[in-house]
Each structure stands twice: as C-alpha cells, then as structure tokens.
Amino acid sequence: KEPSVLDPSNPHNIFSSTDVTNDLIPVKHIPPTRHKDNLLDPRLKTNEDLSFVGGVQLAPSKTSELAIDVADFRIPWSDLVIKKRIGAGSFGTVHHAEWNGCDVAVKILMEQDFHAEQYKEFLREVAIMKRLRHPNIVLFMGAVTEPPNLSIVTEYLLRGSLYRLLRRPDAREVLDERRRLCMAYDVVKGMSYLHKHNPPIVHRDLKSPNLLVDKKYTVKVCDFGLSRLKANTFLSSKSAAGTPEWMAPEVLRDEPSNEKSDVYSFGVILWELATLQPPWRNLNPAQVVAAVGFKGKRLEIPSDVNPQVAALIEACWAKEPWKPPS
C-alpha cells in the first residue's frame, strides 16, 4: 500500500523535512500566562472555596473537575480593550481585543444567568485549554473568571477561519494545492495531539469554521466549548452538539462515539480543501441528518481530486466507525 501524501515517511510526499514542525512544544519552555500584577481573587484559590463567585452560588464539584489554579490565567476584565466583533457561535461571541499591548481574541459567553452548571462548563473549557501547548492548537492566554464577563482570551489569528478563507473568490489562486495540503496536515497534527492527550480529548465539533489561520497560513484548531475529556472507552453523544454538515453518522444518530467521529469530520474538511466548496450546500441541516445519518450518503468526490487525497477522504468516511484511520 502506498504511503499517504500526508505521511512524512513517504519519500514522495509534499513536505520536506524543514516543513514539518515538531508536534509538541514542551510546557516547561512556555512560561505560564499571568496577569502583570499577579492578582488573585482569594475566593477562587481552590476548588473547595468555589461556593460563591460574583454573588452566584455554585454547587459542590469533584476535585478533578475544578482543581484549577486561577492565578495562572486570571485576566481582569478592565485590562481588556474590546474592539470589533469577529465571530459568534453557540457558546458566545468572539471579539478582537487588546491586552497589555497585544492583539488577542476574546470569547465572551452569551448573556445569561450563570448557574452552577454553566459556570462549571466554563471552567472545564478553561481547564482543557490551559493544558494544551501545540503549534496547531490556538494558544490559550488567560480568562476572565468573574460574571458577568466570563471570557476566554486566546491569541489572535489574522486570517480568520479556514471556512471564510476557502470562500474567497480568489481562493484557488491564493491557496494552491500544496498550500491546501499543508493546511490539511496542520489539522492532522493538531487533532493527533488532542487524541493522544491523556486522557484523550475529542473535539466533537471539528469543522472549518473552528479552524483558524495565521498570517503564514498555519492552521490551528480552536473552540473547545464542546470538548469532553474521555474518561471511559466511549463518549456518550447525548451531551454532544455540533454542525450536521461536518458531523459523523453515529453522532447524528445519537449513538456512542469516540475519536473516530473527529476523523470523519476531518474527511469533510479535506473534501472542502480539495474542492473549495462548502459541504452539502444544497441541503438544509435536517436533510443532512437524514442523508448522512440514516441513508448512508457521503459527499461526492470530483474526479479531478488527487487520487491519494480522494482515497484518504473515503477512508475517513468508512461506514463502520472503527475502520477510519487515526
């Protein structure tokens, strides 16, 4: 069997040895992001003290869920200069902002009453992002931990989402085939890092709008609002949500899922990169659920797509959820 075009071991692959970035940046080489005055709200020092935050009563939680050193990432809301809104999703709105003279992206939770479970959900996302350090994962810089401005602060990526970049009229000229394959490989490296995490992290909502692009066209995975640490062999998809156009059939059928569901979603992203078209553009979300989840339909791969790329897309979409590649 021929090695994949994305496989660095293939002597005829599209990458030279200088193109491939080391997969993991040791955490010890990256100092923790800390507020300049090292401020710490004593109410948030340990998970045992999380009974009241900003006047909101919180339910007792397991240590594994809320054992977070807030001093490592707390950013006062007053330190942020919020600029224009650059995106929105089910979790909240995203704004371009400035923090200590640096451009950052601030994800602000939607206006709502911050009940105990909602606050814990926010802390879970922070806890996940805090421990991730990889060139193809959006860098977490800090968080606003007090209502009513609960926010996550990350690096700001100039070119925005891969989805929007692929929709540009001049996309085929700006993004030649080599560059698009390199972008696909960036996604592979980022997701491989997440899946090899202990315990594995399943994104659950992997899609081109959740892939951000920097000025050098490096792609980074973002938006872990739907991520869950996989404590057992399988994840229950009952707590999952996502976008049908990119979701795996077993997820659409509300069946148990694991990392292979992200692999299916990557196949859709690779199809987008190969065709420069949005997936299932002629169907509404309900029709996509029916076609993919219950009728076994897959996107049509045009005949002019690189045969090795087409074969990889098809492998990601294997009917049995345990067959797709890692």
Order of alpha helices (4+ residues) and beta strands (2+ residues): beta-beta-alpha-beta-beta-beta-alpha-beta-beta-alpha-alpha-alpha-beta-beta-beta-beta-alpha-alpha-alpha-alpha
